[in-house]
Amino acid sequence: MHRRASTHLVTYRGYIAMLVVIKPYRGRSIGNMEVNVNNKLGALALYKQLSFIRAKRLYHYYLNGMGAFRLKLLFPEPLRIL
């Protein structure tokens, strides 16, 4: 029996479980997120490409004892026209 290699691309899906935005900045597409510290080749690499920065290390963040990084995406203050 021969197996033929699949020509379909392998895709991975995920979701963002929670975003936190302080009140004065809500509605401006600004958010924080926490990412597992061991997820260097997946989420951390993706968010780095999207200009997120590591804001804080969170030890024992997940129920299994793993740590996380809190990531932030910073935006410049919008120009105010008087």
TORPA-4810 file (N, C-alpha, C, O; in nm, 3 decimals):
<nodes>
NODE_1_0.083_-0.116_0.000_0.000_0.000_0.000_0.089_0.124_0.000_0.180_0.136_0.082_M
NODE_2_0.063_0.215_-0.091_0.140_0.338_-0.100_0.063_0.454_-0.039_-0.059_0.463_-0.053_H
NODE_3_0.134_0.540_0.028_0.072_0.661_0.082_0.116_0.779_-0.002_0.234_0.794_-0.034_R
NODE_4_0.022_0.859_-0.038_0.054_0.977_-0.116_0.060_1.098_-0.023_-0.026_1.116_0.064_R
NODE_5_0.162_1.179_-0.041_0.177_1.298_0.043_0.062_1.395_0.014_0.023_1.416_-0.101_A
NODE_6_0.011_1.452_0.119_-0.098_1.548_0.105_-0.046_1.682_0.053_0.062_1.726_0.092_S
NODE_7_-0.123_1.744_-0.033_-0.083_1.875_-0.085_-0.149_1.987_-0.006_-0.131_2.105_-0.038_T
NODE_8_-0.226_1.952_0.098_-0.292_2.053_0.180_-0.192_2.116_0.276_-0.104_2.049_0.329_H
NODE_9_-0.207_2.245_0.296_-0.122_2.314_0.393_-0.170_2.285_0.534_-0.291_2.276_0.559_L
NODE_10_-0.077_2.270_0.626_-0.112_2.250_0.765_-0.133_2.388_0.827_-0.047_2.475_0.815_V
NODE_11_-0.245_2.407_0.892_-0.271_2.534_0.958_-0.300_2.510_1.105_-0.353_2.405_1.142_T
NODE_12_-0.265_2.605_1.186_-0.290_2.599_1.328_-0.377_2.717_1.365_-0.360_2.827_1.314_Y
NODE_13_-0.470_2.694_1.454_-0.561_2.799_1.496_-0.548_2.820_1.646_-0.512_2.728_1.720_R
NODE_14_-0.578_2.937_1.688_-0.576_2.969_1.829_-0.673_3.081_1.857_-0.747_3.124_1.768_G
NODE_15_-0.673_3.128_1.977_-0.761_3.238_2.013_-0.696_3.319_2.123_-0.609_3.271_2.195_Y
NODE_16_-0.739_3.441_2.134_-0.696_3.527_2.243_-0.803_3.517_2.350_-0.920_3.548_2.325_I
NODE_17_-0.764_3.474_2.468_-0.861_3.447_2.574_-0.908_3.574_2.644_-1.023_3.583_2.686_A
NODE_18_-0.820_3.673_2.656_-0.859_3.792_2.730_-0.772_3.910_2.688_-0.651_3.895_2.666_M
NODE_19_-0.832_4.025_2.676_-0.760_4.151_2.657_-0.801_4.246_2.768_-0.917_4.249_2.809_L
NODE_20_-0.705_4.323_2.816_-0.732_4.419_2.922_-0.691_4.556_2.873_-0.578_4.576_2.827_V
NODE_21_-0.783_4.651_2.882_-0.755_4.788_2.840_-0.808_4.881_2.948_-0.924_4.870_2.988_V
NODE_22_-0.724_4.975_2.994_-0.771_5.068_3.096_-0.871_5.165_3.035_-0.866_5.196_2.916_I
NODE_23_-0.963_5.213_3.119_-1.078_5.289_3.071_-1.046_5.403_2.975_-1.111_5.413_2.871_K
NODE_24_-0.948_5.490_3.004_-0.926_5.603_2.913_-0.885_5.561_2.771_-0.896_5.639_2.677_P
NODE_25_-0.836_5.436_2.756_-0.788_5.390_2.626_-0.879_5.289_2.560_-0.847_5.239_2.452_Y
NODE_26_-0.991_5.259_2.621_-1.085_5.164_2.560_-1.141_5.221_2.431_-1.166_5.342_2.420_R
NODE_27_-1.160_5.134_2.333_-1.212_5.178_2.205_-1.106_5.229_2.109_-1.139_5.281_2.002_G
NODE_28_-0.978_5.215_2.145_-0.868_5.261_2.060_-0.780_5.148_2.009_-0.668_5.173_1.962_R
NODE_29_-0.827_5.025_2.016_-0.753_4.907_1.967_-0.621_4.887_2.040_-0.520_4.855_1.978_S
NODE_30_-0.621_4.905_2.171_-0.501_4.888_2.253_-0.526_4.771_2.347_-0.636_4.758_2.401_I
NODE_31_-0.425_4.686_2.366_-0.449_4.573_2.455_-0.323_4.513_2.514_-0.212_4.535_2.463_G
NODE_32_-0.341_4.437_2.621_-0.236_4.357_2.684_-0.273_4.211_2.663_-0.390_4.177_2.647_N
NODE_33_-0.174_4.126_2.665_-0.204_3.983_2.664_-0.092_3.909_2.733_0.021_3.957_2.740_M
NODE_34_-0.125_3.791_2.783_-0.028_3.707_2.849_0.001_3.586_2.760_-0.090_3.526_2.703_E
NODE_35_0.130_3.552_2.749_0.174_3.442_2.663_0.269_3.354_2.742_0.356_3.404_2.812_V
NODE_36_0.252_3.223_2.731_0.337_3.125_2.799_0.484_3.152_2.766_0.518_3.174_2.650_N
NODE_37_0.570_3.151_2.868_0.712_3.181_2.848_0.781_3.078_2.757_0.883_3.110_2.696_V
NODE_38_0.727_2.957_2.748_0.787_2.854_2.664_0.740_2.858_2.519_0.784_2.777_2.438_N
NODE_39_0.653_2.949_2.486_0.596_2.957_2.352_0.679_3.050_2.263_0.625_3.141_2.199_N
NODE_40_0.810_3.027_2.259_0.903_3.116_2.189_0.889_3.112_2.037_0.905_3.214_1.971_K
NODE_41_0.860_2.995_1.983_0.853_2.983_1.837_0.714_3.010_1.782_0.697_3.023_1.661_L
NODE_42_0.616_3.018_1.868_0.479_3.039_1.824_0.433_3.179_1.852_0.464_3.273_1.778_G
NODE_43_0.356_3.192_1.960_0.292_3.320_1.991_0.392_3.432_2.015_0.373_3.543_1.964_A
NODE_44_0.498_3.406_2.092_0.594_3.514_2.120_0.659_3.566_1.994_0.678_3.687_1.979_L
NODE_45_0.694_3.477_1.902_0.753_3.521_1.776_0.653_3.600_1.693_0.688_3.702_1.633_A
NODE_46_0.529_3.555_1.689_0.426_3.626_1.615_0.404_3.766_1.671_0.405_3.864_1.596_L
NODE_47_0.385_3.776_1.802_0.358_3.906_1.861_0.478_4.000_1.851_0.460_4.122_1.841_Y
NODE_48_0.599_3.946_1.853_0.717_4.031_1.833_0.714_4.091_1.692_0.745_4.209_1.674_K
NODE_49_0.677_4.012_1.593_0.666_4.063_1.456_0.559_4.171_1.446_0.568_4.260_1.361_Q
NODE_50_0.457_4.164_1.531_0.349_4.261_1.531_0.378_4.381_1.622_0.289_4.463_1.646_L
NODE_51_0.502_4.391_1.673_0.551_4.504_1.754_0.505_4.504_1.899_0.512_4.607_1.966_S
NODE_52_0.457_4.389_1.951_0.428_4.380_2.093_0.561_4.375_2.169_0.660_4.325_2.117_F
NODE_53_0.562_4.428_2.290_0.682_4.421_2.374_0.651_4.343_2.501_0.536_4.336_2.544_I
NODE_54_0.756_4.283_2.559_0.739_4.211_2.686_0.741_4.315_2.797_0.841_4.383_2.818_R
NODE_55_0.630_4.327_2.867_0.618_4.428_2.971_0.650_4.375_3.110_0.700_4.448_3.194_A
NODE_56_0.621_4.246_3.134_0.640_4.191_3.267_0.644_4.039_3.262_0.576_3.977_3.180_K
NODE_57_0.725_3.979_3.349_0.728_3.833_3.364_0.632_3.797_3.476_0.641_3.853_3.585_R
NODE_58_0.542_3.703_3.451_0.444_3.660_3.549_0.476_3.515_3.589_0.449_3.423_3.512_L
NODE_59_0.531_3.496_3.705_0.570_3.363_3.751_0.446_3.285_3.797_0.356_3.340_3.860_Y
NODE_60_0.443_3.156_3.763_0.333_3.066_3.804_0.197_3.122_3.763_0.101_3.113_3.839_H
NODE_61_0.188_3.178_3.646_0.065_3.243_3.598_-0.045_3.142_3.566_-0.162_3.162_3.599_Y
NODE_62_-0.005_3.033_3.501_-0.104_2.933_3.460_-0.126_2.829_3.570_-0.042_2.813_3.658_Y
NODE_63_-0.240_2.759_3.565_-0.274_2.659_3.666_-0.171_2.547_3.675_-0.154_2.487_3.781_L
NODE_64_-0.102_2.519_3.565_-0.001_2.413_3.567_0.133_2.461_3.621_0.230_2.385_3.621_N
NODE_65_0.140_2.586_3.669_0.263_2.638_3.728_0.354_2.711_3.630_0.453_2.771_3.672_G
NODE_66_0.322_2.707_3.503_0.406_2.774_3.404_0.393_2.925_3.415_0.289_2.978_3.457_M
NODE_67_0.499_2.993_3.379_0.499_3.139_3.379_0.451_3.195_3.247_0.430_3.123_3.150_G
NODE_68_0.433_3.326_3.247_0.388_3.395_3.125_0.459_3.529_3.115_0.517_3.578_3.212_A
NODE_69_0.455_3.586_2.997_0.497_3.724_2.977_0.372_3.805_2.950_0.285_3.763_2.874_F
NODE_70_0.362_3.921_3.012_0.256_4.015_2.975_0.310_4.097_2.859_0.415_4.160_2.870_R
NODE_71_0.238_4.095_2.749_0.279_4.168_2.630_0.194_4.293_2.615_0.076_4.293_2.652_L
NODE_72_0.254_4.397_2.563_0.181_4.521_2.538_0.208_4.567_2.396_0.317_4.549_2.341_K
NODE_73_0.106_4.626_2.339_0.119_4.690_2.209_0.095_4.838_2.232_-0.015_4.880_2.267_L
NODE_74_0.199_4.916_2.211_0.192_5.059_2.240_0.162_5.138_2.114_0.212_5.108_2.005_L
NODE_75_0.079_5.239_2.130_0.045_5.328_2.020_0.084_5.469_2.059_0.076_5.505_2.176_F
NODE_76_0.126_5.549_1.962_0.156_5.689_1.994_0.026_5.763_2.026_-0.082_5.724_1.982_P
NODE_77_0.038_5.869_2.104_-0.079_5.952_2.131_-0.130_6.010_1.999_-0.050_6.055_1.917_E
NODE_78_-0.260_6.011_1.979_-0.312_6.069_1.856_-0.291_6.219_1.852_-0.293_6.286_1.956_P
NODE_79_-0.270_6.272_1.734_-0.255_6.416_1.719_-0.387_6.484_1.749_-0.493_6.440_1.705_L
NODE_80_-0.380_6.591_1.824_-0.502_6.665_1.857_-0.505_6.794_1.776_-0.413_6.875_1.783_R
NODE_81_-0.608_6.810_1.703_-0.623_6.931_1.623_-0.706_7.030_1.701_-0.818_7.001_1.744_I
NODE_82_-0.649_7.149_1.721_-0.721_7.252_1.797_-0.808_7.337_1.709_-0.875_7.428_1.757_L
</nodes>
